[in-house]
Amino acid sequence: MPDETGKLTQEEYARVNAWLTSFGKTPFICPICGSDTWSIGPHLIQPVTLGKDLALQLAGTGYPMVALVSQRCGYVMLFSAVMAGVVAAVPPPQPPLTVSSTVDN
């Protein structure tokens, strides 16, 4: 998890970098400007989820992301922080069990 200031630690930067390069597709080429110079954003990003009628779900499910930013034009690619190993996966909450108050004989 990020440090007390909310920034990724050096270990997390290294983990993200190792994960990104593990696919053998480096260097990444920016689809906008063609640059291959990127930086890993200092903070995790979490897009806001939307509910019915596009209502913001500020306390809803979250998907923490790592940002990879083109140093030439600012284009941003987002990657799952869970998949990159920065944030532990949390299983969704299970609905409570219901118990019947009737007893069959």
Residue pairs with C-beta under 8 A, 6 or more apart in sequence:
1 86
1 87
2 8
2 9
2 12
2 43
2 44
3 9
6 43
6 44
7 42
7 43
8 16
8 40
8 42
8 43
8 44
8 66
8 86
12 86
13 40
15 84
15 85
15 86
16 40
16 66
16 79
16 84
16 85
16 86
17 40
19 83
19 84
19 85
20 26
20 28
20 68
20 79
20 84
27 36
28 36
28 38
28 68
28 77
29 35
29 36
30 36
30 38
30 70
30 72
30 73
30 75
31 75
32 70
32 73
32 75
33 70
33 72
33 73
33 75
35 70
35 71
35 72
35 73
37 70
37 71
37 72
38 68
38 69
38 70
38 71
39 68
39 69
39 71
40 66
40 67
40 68
40 69
41 66
41 67
41 68
41 69
41 76
43 67
44 64
44 65
44 66
44 81
44 86
44 87
45 64
45 65
45 66
45 67
45 78
46 62
46 63
46 64
46 65
47 63
47 65
47 78
48 56
48 57
48 58
48 60
49 56
49 57
49 60
49 61
49 62
49 63
50 56
50 57
51 57
51 60
61 92
63 80
64 80
64 81
64 82
64 86
64 87
65 78
65 79
65 80
65 81
66 78
66 79
66 80
66 81
66 84
66 86
67 76
67 77
67 78
68 76
68 77
68 78
68 79
69 75
69 76
70 76
81 87
82 88
82 89
